[in-house]
């Protein structure tokens, strides 16, 4: 049974366990044949063209998902920390040739779960019904995220990509957004190299349309 409080917080962040009561959580994880595994930094959880046998819930650390474009440049899709569920679409579709790779960018703890219990099972359980509904919602959210990524990459100029991406992030009371990853990962996410991103961010600040303070940024155009 998972007793580490940090792990419990990560599980509670995961959409899959929405509306699962505290006293039901252990039964839900048992139903999904949950098993914890440590993934060391820079290890691949699944490689391009590989197979992921089980979906994973990141309990601790950070992972990133990426793919390669036609020029074999790495394009980062997302970088995530504790509470993120990954690989569910690959597992549900029984994908034997993954179009993305998932790598640990820090030492990680992952809870691997068997989703087939939800969609390929005759088990009659109120918990299974809740998990099934939550899985559908989780996949829908992921679809929105991928749609956003496509919209970013469809922008013709780097400046348009930057402004569109910043516009998708929540603002604080002063109008600043916080970038969830470093500049190298942001460049990969936007599909450009780091030096090009740095130059463009510098030009935007010189032109007075952007304020940057580390990972906090604020646009000054409407």
C-alpha positions in Angstrom: 0.0 0.0 0.0 1.2 3.5 -0.8 1.7 5.4 2.4 4.1 8.2 1.4 2.2 11.4 1.7 3.9 13.0 -1.3 2.8 10.0 -3.4 -0.7 10.3 -2.1 -0.8 14.0 -3.1 0.3 13.1 -6.6 -2.4 10.4 -6.9 -5.0 12.9 -5.8 -3.9 15.3 -8.6 -4.6 12.6 -11.2 -7.9 12.9 -13.0 -8.2 9.1 -13.0 -8.9 9.1 -9.2 -11.4 11.9 -9.1 -14.4 11.1 -6.9 -12.6 8.1 -5.4 -13.0 8.4 -1.7 -10.0 8.2 0.6 -11.2 4.8 2.0 -11.6 3.5 -1.6 -8.2 4.6 -2.9 -6.3 1.4 -1.8 -9.0 -0.8 -3.4 -8.9 1.3 -6.6 -5.1 0.9 -6.9 -5.4 -2.8 -6.2 -8.1 -3.2 -8.8 -5.7 -1.6 -11.3 -2.9 -4.0 -10.3 -0.8 -1.0 -9.3 2.9 -1.5 -8.9 5.6 1.1 -8.1 8.8 1.4 -10.0 11.8 3.7 -9.8 13.0 5.2 -13.1 16.5 6.8 -13.1 17.2 10.1 -14.7 17.7 9.9 -18.5 16.1 6.5 -18.7 13.4 6.0 -21.3 10.1 4.7 -20.1 9.1 4.1 -23.7 11.3 4.8 -26.8 10.2 5.8 -30.3 9.0 2.7 -32.0 8.8 0.8 -28.7 5.9 -0.6 -26.8 4.5 0.5 -23.4 2.8 -2.4 -21.7 1.1 -0.3 -18.9 0.0 3.2 -18.4 1.9 5.1 -15.7 1.1 7.7 -13.0 4.1 9.8 -12.2 4.4 10.0 -8.4 7.7 11.9 -8.1 10.2 13.6 -10.4 9.7 14.9 -13.9 9.3 13.3 -17.3 9.0 14.6 -20.9 7.3 13.3 -24.0 8.7 14.1 -27.4 8.9 13.0 -31.0 11.1 13.6 -34.0 10.1 15.6 -37.0 11.0 14.9 -40.7 14.5 16.4 -40.1 15.1 14.2 -37.0 14.9 17.2 -34.7 13.4 16.4 -31.3 10.1 18.2 -30.6 9.1 18.2 -27.0 5.3 17.7 -26.5 5.1 18.2 -22.8 7.1 18.1 -19.6 5.3 16.9 -16.5 5.7 16.4 -12.8 3.8 14.5 -10.1 0.2 13.6 -10.7 0.5 13.2 -14.5 -1.0 10.0 -16.1 0.8 9.0 -19.3 0.6 6.3 -21.9 -3.1 5.6 -21.6 -3.8 6.1 -25.4 -0.9 3.8 -26.4 -2.1 1.1 -24.0 -5.7 1.3 -24.9 -4.9 1.1 -28.6 -2.4 -1.7 -28.0 0.2 0.3 -29.9 3.3 -1.8 -30.8 5.2 1.1 -32.4 5.0 4.3 -30.2 5.1 7.6 -32.2 6.5 9.3 -29.1 9.1 8.7 -26.5 8.9 9.3 -22.8 12.0 10.0 -20.8 12.8 10.7 -17.2 14.5 14.1 -16.9 14.9 13.5 -13.1 14.9 10.4 -10.9 11.3 9.3 -10.9 8.9 7.1 -9.1 6.1 5.8 -11.2 2.9 3.9 -10.4 2.2 1.5 -13.3 -1.4 0.5 -13.7 -3.4 -2.0 -15.7 -6.1 0.0 -17.6 -7.5 -3.2 -19.2 -9.3 -3.8 -15.9 -11.4 -0.8 -16.8 -12.3 -1.4 -20.4 -11.7 -5.2 -20.8 -13.3 -6.6 -17.7 -16.5 -8.1 -16.4 -15.7 -6.9 -12.9 -18.8 -5.3 -11.4 -17.7 -2.6 -9.0 -18.7 1.0 -8.3 -15.1 1.9 -8.3 -14.6 0.5 -11.8 -17.5 2.6 -13.0 -15.9 5.8 -11.6 -12.5 4.9 -13.0 -14.1 4.3 -16.4 -15.8 7.7 -16.4 -12.6 9.4 -15.3 -10.5 7.7 -18.0 -12.8 9.0 -20.7 -12.5 12.5 -19.2 -8.7 12.2 -19.0 -8.4 11.2 -22.7 -10.6 14.1 -23.7 -8.3 16.5 -21.8 -5.3 15.0 -23.5 -7.0 15.6 -26.8 -7.4 19.3 -26.0 -3.7 19.5 -25.1 -2.6 17.9 -28.4 -5.0 20.2 -30.3 -3.3 23.2 -28.6 0.1 21.8 -29.6 -0.9 21.5 -33.3 -2.2 25.1 -33.2 1.1 26.3 -31.8 3.2 24.6 -34.4 0.9 25.8 -37.2 1.9 29.4 -36.5 4.3 30.6 -39.2 6.7 32.8 -37.2 8.4 32.1 -33.9 7.0 35.3 -32.4 3.4 34.1 -33.2 4.2 30.7 -31.5 5.5 32.5 -28.4 2.6 34.8 -28.1 0.1 32.1 -28.7 1.7 29.8 -26.2 1.9 32.5 -23.5 -1.8 33.2 -24.2 -2.7 29.6 -23.2 -1.1 29.9 -19.7 -3.0 31.2 -16.6 -2.1 34.7 -15.5 -1.5 35.9 -12.0 -3.0 39.1 -10.6 -0.3 41.2 -12.2 -0.7 39.7 -15.6 2.3 37.4 -15.5 2.4 33.8 -16.7 4.9 31.2 -15.4 6.6 28.9 -17.9 6.6 25.4 -16.5 10.0 24.4 -17.9 13.4 25.8 -18.8 14.3 27.6 -22.0 15.8 24.6 -23.7 12.6 22.6 -23.2 10.4 25.6 -24.2 12.4 25.8 -27.5 11.8 22.1 -28.2 8.1 22.6 -27.3 7.9 25.4 -29.8 9.8 23.5 -32.4 12.8 25.8 -32.7 16.4 25.8 -31.4 17.3 27.5 -28.1 19.4 30.3 -29.6 16.6 31.3 -32.0 14.2 31.5 -29.1 16.6 33.5 -27.0 17.1 36.0 -29.8 13.4 36.4 -30.4 12.6 36.8 -26.7 15.3 39.5 -26.5 13.9 41.3 -29.5 10.4 41.2 -28.0 11.7 42.8 -24.8 13.7 45.5 -26.7 10.5 46.3 -28.6 8.6 46.7 -25.4 6.1 43.9 -26.1 7.3 41.5 -23.5 8.6 41.6 -19.9 10.6 38.5 -18.8 11.8 37.7 -15.3 13.2 34.2 -15.4 10.4 31.9 -16.1 7.8 34.6 -15.5 6.7 36.6 -18.5 4.1 39.2 -19.4 3.0 40.4 -22.8 2.3 44.1 -23.3 0.1 43.9 -26.4 -3.6 43.2 -26.7 
